[in-house]
Amino acid sequence: MNQDAMNPEPVQRRKASVMRTIKAVAWSFIGLRKGSEYREDLERVNPLHVIGIGLAGIFALVVCLIALVNWIV
């Protein structure tokens, strides 16, 4: 057995921008996404960023709904 097979080099992941993470979270709110884009997001985005942006998006949605109800009433 050679040494390379025992110690494979780590795969370098490309960092995703904040805008790409926001885009991925927005598409998940809608529920539409191409399979290839989904797989690319899985490779690139940081799960902690997705959680933070998801929570901020939910908060913004709730605030907008409350404002809309107050404006209608």
C-alpha positions in Angstrom: 0.0 0.0 0.0 1.4 3.4 -0.9 1.4 6.4 1.3 -0.9 8.5 -0.9 -3.7 6.0 -0.6 -3.6 6.2 3.2 -3.4 10.0 3.5 -5.5 11.5 0.7 -5.3 15.3 0.4 -8.2 17.2 1.8 -10.7 18.5 -0.8 -10.6 22.3 -1.0 -14.0 23.9 -0.8 -14.6 27.1 -2.5 -16.0 29.8 -0.2 -19.5 31.0 -1.0 -20.3 34.7 -0.9 -23.0 36.0 1.5 -25.1 36.9 -1.6 -25.0 33.2 -2.7 -26.1 32.1 0.7 -28.9 34.6 0.8 -30.0 33.4 -2.7 -29.9 29.8 -1.6 -32.1 30.6 1.5 -34.5 32.6 -0.5 -34.9 29.8 -3.0 -35.5 27.4 -0.1 -38.3 29.7 1.2 -40.0 29.5 -2.2 -39.3 25.7 -2.5 -38.0 25.8 -6.1 -34.4 25.0 -7.0 -32.6 23.2 -9.8 -30.9 20.0 -8.8 -27.5 21.1 -10.0 -27.7 24.4 -8.2 -28.8 22.6 -5.0 -25.8 20.3 -5.2 -23.5 23.2 -5.8 -25.0 25.0 -2.8 -24.3 21.9 -0.6 -20.7 22.0 -1.6 -20.1 25.8 -1.2 -22.3 27.3 1.6 -21.5 27.3 5.3 -24.3 25.7 7.4 -23.9 28.3 10.1 -24.4 31.1 7.6 -27.5 29.4 6.3 -28.9 29.1 9.8 -28.2 32.8 10.6 -29.6 34.1 7.3 -32.6 31.8 7.6 -33.4 33.1 11.0 -33.0 36.7 9.8 -35.3 35.9 6.8 -38.0 34.4 9.1 -37.8 37.4 11.4 -38.1 39.8 8.4 -41.1 37.8 7.0 -42.9 38.0 10.4 -42.3 41.7 10.7 -43.5 42.3 7.2 -46.7 40.3 7.8 -47.4 42.2 11.1 -46.9 45.5 9.3 -49.2 44.4 6.5 -51.9 43.4 8.9 -51.6 46.7 10.8 -51.8 48.6 7.5 -54.9 46.7 6.4 -56.7 47.1 9.7 
